[in-house]
Amino acid sequence: MATPLSDTPLSPLKTIAVVGLGTMGTGITEVLARAGREVVGIDVSESLTARSIAALECSTARAVERGRMTEQERVDVLARVRTSTDLSAAADADLVIEVAPESYEIKHQIFRELDGVVRPGTILATGTNALSVTRLAADSAHPERVLGLHFFNPAPAMKLVEVVSSVLTAPGAVAAVTDLAIELGKEPVAVGDRPGFVADGLLFGYLNQAAAMYEAKYASREDIDAAMRLGCGLPMGPLALLDLIGVDTARTVLEAMYAESHDRLHAPAPILKQLSEAGLTGRKSGRGFYTYEAPGSAEVVRDALTPLDGAELTPGRPVRSVGVAGSGTMASGIAEVFAKAGYEVVLAARSEEKAQAAKARIGKSLSRSVDRGRMTAEDAAKTLDLITAAGTYDAFADVDLAVEAVAEDLEVKRQLFATLDKVCKPGAVLATTTSSLPVVACARATSRPQDVIGMHFFNPAPAMKLVEVVRTVLTTEDVHATVREVCGRIRKHAVDCGDRAGFIVNALLFPYLNNAIKMVQEHYASLDDIDAAMKLGGGYPMGPFELLDVVGLDVSLAIEKVLHREFRDPGLAPAPLLEHLVAAGCLGRKTGRGFREYARR
């Protein structure tokens, strides 16, 4: 027997009820009304509906001020919205979107009441990002008409909408809401029913790890957030984002994810429970990981944990000349950064030819900067003149800071540090740019481990602002102070972290990338949908698979293995699909094929 929502196409969804008029419900209401839909906004009290209308009036007034709509269009939008405190107001709706608090009890009650109110052909959508759509549908009189429609906050600005089907959902319902999302100017992504879906499923695991990293006092909240903004190009750091989302909301989503996956990476960090139960839920309460000017304010104010302004307490060592060891892209980029800041640079490699080729690469980079108007030809020439290419590390005899940027191989680095120990003068600071290997292992290859530190630059070094400064248990305070001071002079943002695998950025980035691979491996979502979800829903500059192909699948696998070996967490084990692609020689853009295929240059 056919259901009211079989494969038959539905008539356009013209009248839509929104149940729950908080920030998200009000945002969805605005999107629908601006797209010409008649909207019935429903909430439990007149004060809540009035607050929602006031927010709509403010939002549309701003749109008029900014020239995004006319005054008449604003009047028309507001006229298309009516409100009620009674669910029976949804009787004539073609679609009901529920955006109530994340509670099965509350949502079940709403859906049961709606069963007695709406027509049999009306679609019922839940805006949940944490609860099971299937469980909500199963409790409904017509489970075939229930699906998930997950907008992202702020709904008027965010392009992504996840359309979530359960095993019970009729294809006609999915097609109708997908068409609606497109008409609203959104990018719909079809996903199956599991907690977090695509975007939040990847995002909240990453946020949870950041909270755990902070809780372990591995790095300050400011350094964790700065590292992910500057190292990955994210619009917000993870702890600031948790405050925006709501610490209690994040905990609820993670609890739901963990209940399904039993993956320790999804087990909420204890600090999330502590903050939630203390009422420190983020911006909405005025305090979470940070302290805010007032509840609901975005303005961060100083508190007891805010770092003191001013210079290092310990004076650093004078640095006038810098040696850079290596001849690859990273070595030449770092040498360029130091020379631009006015340092005399010795760029040394295993042969004079390699060193000269690296210097020539810097010359081309400087020429591009001149062509783009970023520096004068005279300044470019002066910068290049500060760099001396050398075919032997003996040329480091007089440098004050030696920076190693050779292959990411521990034995190669140890041999180099043993050489630097012999050729560099006493008191010279020795730094490694490793992204995943133990800094202390490089330090122990010398007779002066107290002078060794990590300076992890990001690629491309001239453009990327972040440097992770990695102290070992043996690094002295004045060496740390020296490197912090040098980072300031070369206009880089230094973040402090301890000597453990992945430091800040890679320790948070690569488990997220690995989890994205697992989603594809499990046929949960496509490469394109996952990339679109993270760019449109998470504000990421690149989707995970775009990024993996750029980084190189072999490099990514090596980092995943290091993280897994260090932390011994089963959830960090590299996804088999990643291992298979590397074994097949599909390493990303550099080989012409990784997760996607690329035209050969």
Secondary structure, DSSP 8 states (H G I E B T S, - for coil): ---TTSSS------EEEEE--SHHHHHHHHHHHHTT-EEEEE-SSHHHHHHHHHHHHHHHHHHHHTTSS-HHHHHHHHHTEEEESSGGGGTT-SEEEE---S-HHHHHHHHHHHHTTS-TT-EEEE--SSS-HHHHHHTSS-GGGEEEEEE-SSTTT--EEEEEE-TT--HHHHHHHHHHHHHTT-EEEEEESSTTTTHHHHHHHHHHHHHHHHHTTSS-HHHHHHHHHHHH--SS-HHHHHHHH-HHHHHHHHHHHHHHH--GGGS--HHHHHHHHTT--BGGGTBSSSEESSTT---EE--TTS---SS-SS------EEEEE--SHHHHHHHHHHHHTT-EEEEE-SSHHHHHHHHHHHHHHHHHHHHTTSS-HHHHHHHHHTEEEESSGGGGTT-SEEEE---S-HHHHHHHHHHHHHHS-TT-EEEE--SSS-HHHHHTTSS-GGGEEEEEE-SSTTT--EEEEEE-TT--HHHHHHHHHHHHHTT-EEEEEESSTTTTHHHHHHHHHHHHHHHHHTTSS-HHHHHHHHHHHH--SS-HHHHHHHH-HHHHHHHHHHHHHHH--GGGS--HHHHHHHHTT--BGGGTBSSSB----
